[in-house]
Amino acid sequence: MATTPSAGLVLTPLAGDARPLREWLTTFHMASIVVDPFTNESSWILDTAARVLRAFSGAAVRVNFIVTATPKEAKQFLGLLAEEFLVFVDPDRTTVRGLGLEKLPAFVFIQSDLTVPAAAEGWRPVEWRKVAQLIATTTAWLAPTIPGPKDPSPYAGTPALV
């Protein structure tokens, strides 16, 4: 179950300098999709994840991927998505631990006050829809349709900490 992370938790983007989570939240909340590039389950959700993040790209929320890999591995796994979205790398899974995640992929909403009011672990469309609806309500935006017609069938996900 996701937990409130430490303000000092450091996020490392593919481009730019690593900064504490508090600094990433100064202007916008965060909508993060956390994936493990070494599992099929995370690869199955990439198209859906991109669709969900695109739906919030104009909202008052910083959309991003958190990839449990090195920068090179994250770029290889995400392909062109690494150029389209803000991407954080987490090869030692410090961020995953800091968020209290147990299963990946995960969809996490982190508010600017560092609270995590909603998170979904694994691909459970009903849970992802709840996260998206809360983001939409908080940011006065429209939530995407979840599940979409091309989304995979639900699955539990894989252990977040291996």
C-alpha positions as CSV (number, residue, x, y, z in Angstrom):
1,M,0.0,0.0,0.0
2,A,1.4,3.4,-1.0
3,T,2.5,5.7,1.8
4,T,3.5,9.4,2.1
5,P,7.1,9.7,1.0
6,S,9.8,11.7,2.7
7,A,10.2,15.3,1.4
8,G,13.9,14.5,1.1
9,L,13.4,11.5,-1.2
10,V,15.5,12.3,-4.3
11,L,14.2,11.8,-7.8
12,T,16.7,11.5,-10.7
13,P,15.4,12.5,-14.1
14,L,16.8,11.3,-17.4
15,A,17.8,14.9,-18.2
16,G,18.9,17.4,-15.6
17,D,19.9,17.2,-12.0
18,A,18.5,15.0,-9.2
19,R,16.4,16.9,-6.7
20,P,14.4,16.2,-3.6
21,L,10.7,15.3,-4.2
22,R,9.7,18.5,-2.4
23,E,11.3,20.5,-5.2
24,W,9.5,18.6,-7.9
25,L,6.2,19.4,-6.1
26,T,6.6,23.2,-5.8
27,T,4.2,24.1,-8.6
28,F,2.3,20.9,-9.5
29,H,1.1,17.7,-8.0
30,M,2.6,14.5,-9.6
31,A,0.9,11.7,-11.5
32,S,3.5,9.0,-11.7
33,I,3.3,5.6,-13.4
34,V,6.0,3.3,-12.0
35,V,7.2,0.5,-14.2
36,D,9.8,-2.3,-14.0
37,P,11.4,-2.8,-17.5
38,F,12.5,-6.3,-16.6
39,T,9.0,-7.7,-16.4
40,N,6.4,-8.4,-19.1
41,E,3.7,-7.0,-16.9
42,S,5.1,-3.5,-17.1
43,S,5.6,-3.7,-20.8
44,W,2.0,-4.7,-21.3
45,I,0.8,-1.4,-19.7
46,L,3.0,1.1,-21.6
47,D,0.4,2.0,-24.2
48,T,-2.3,2.4,-21.6
49,A,0.1,4.4,-19.3
50,A,1.0,6.8,-22.1
51,R,-2.6,7.3,-22.9
52,V,-3.4,8.1,-19.3
53,L,-0.5,10.5,-18.9
54,R,-1.4,12.2,-22.2
55,A,-4.9,12.8,-20.9
56,F,-3.5,14.8,-18.0
57,S,-0.7,16.6,-19.9
58,G,-2.5,19.9,-19.7
59,A,-3.7,19.6,-16.2
60,A,-2.0,21.1,-13.1
61,V,-0.1,17.9,-12.5
62,R,3.4,16.8,-13.5
63,V,2.9,13.6,-15.5
64,N,5.9,11.2,-15.4
65,F,7.2,7.7,-15.5
66,I,9.4,6.3,-12.8
67,V,11.4,3.4,-14.2
68,T,13.3,0.9,-12.0
69,A,16.4,1.0,-14.2
70,T,19.4,2.9,-15.2
71,P,19.0,5.8,-17.6
72,K,20.2,3.6,-20.6
73,E,17.8,0.8,-19.7
74,A,14.9,3.3,-19.1
75,K,15.4,4.8,-22.6
76,Q,15.6,1.4,-24.2
77,F,12.4,0.3,-22.4
78,L,10.4,3.4,-23.1
79,G,11.6,4.2,-26.5
80,L,10.1,7.4,-27.8
81,L,8.0,7.8,-24.6
82,A,11.3,8.8,-22.9
83,E,11.3,11.9,-25.1
84,E,7.6,12.6,-24.7
85,F,7.4,12.4,-20.9
86,L,9.4,13.4,-17.8
87,V,11.1,10.2,-16.8
88,F,12.7,9.4,-13.4
89,V,15.1,6.5,-13.0
90,D,15.2,4.4,-9.8
91,P,17.7,1.6,-10.4
92,D,18.0,0.8,-6.7
93,R,14.3,1.2,-6.1
94,T,14.7,3.9,-3.4
95,T,11.7,5.8,-4.8
96,V,9.6,2.6,-4.9
97,R,10.5,1.9,-1.3
98,G,9.8,5.5,-0.4
99,L,6.4,5.3,-1.8
100,G,5.7,2.0,-0.1
101,L,4.8,0.2,-3.3
102,E,4.4,-3.6,-3.3
103,K,3.4,-4.3,-6.9
104,L,4.3,-2.9,-10.3
105,P,3.2,-1.4,-12.5
106,A,1.7,1.3,-10.3
107,F,-0.2,4.6,-10.8
108,V,0.5,7.0,-8.0
109,F,-0.9,10.5,-7.3
110,I,1.4,12.6,-5.1
111,Q,-0.1,16.0,-4.0
112,S,2.1,19.1,-3.5
113,D,1.8,18.6,0.3
114,L,3.6,15.2,-0.1
115,T,0.4,13.1,0.6
116,V,-0.5,10.2,-1.6
117,P,-4.3,10.3,-1.6
118,A,-4.6,7.6,-4.3
119,A,-2.5,4.8,-5.7
120,A,-3.1,1.6,-7.7
121,E,-0.8,-1.3,-7.8
122,G,-0.8,-3.9,-10.6
123,W,-3.1,-3.3,-13.5
124,R,-6.5,-3.2,-11.9
125,P,-8.5,-0.9,-14.2
126,V,-11.1,0.0,-11.5
127,E,-8.3,1.1,-9.1
128,W,-6.5,3.1,-11.9
129,R,-9.8,4.8,-12.7
130,K,-10.2,5.9,-9.1
131,V,-6.7,7.4,-9.1
132,A,-7.4,9.2,-12.4
133,Q,-10.8,10.5,-11.1
134,L,-9.2,11.9,-8.0
135,I,-6.5,13.6,-10.1
136,A,-9.2,15.0,-12.4
137,T,-11.3,16.3,-9.5
138,T,-8.2,17.8,-7.8
139,T,-7.0,19.6,-10.9
140,A,-10.5,20.4,-12.4
141,W,-9.7,18.2,-15.5
142,L,-11.4,15.4,-17.3
143,A,-10.3,11.8,-16.4
144,P,-9.5,9.5,-19.2
145,T,-11.6,6.4,-19.8
146,I,-10.2,3.5,-17.9
147,P,-10.1,0.8,-19.2
148,G,-9.9,1.8,-22.8
149,P,-10.8,-0.5,-25.7
150,K,-7.2,-1.6,-26.3
151,D,-6.1,-2.0,-22.7
152,P,-4.9,-5.4,-21.4
153,S,-7.0,-7.6,-19.2
154,P,-6.4,-7.0,-15.5
155,Y,-3.5,-8.6,-13.8
156,A,-1.9,-8.5,-10.3
157,G,1.5,-7.1,-11.3
158,T,4.9,-8.2,-10.0
159,P,6.8,-7.6,-6.8
160,A,8.0,-4.1,-6.6
161,L,11.0,-4.9,-4.5
162,V,13.1,-7.8,-5.8
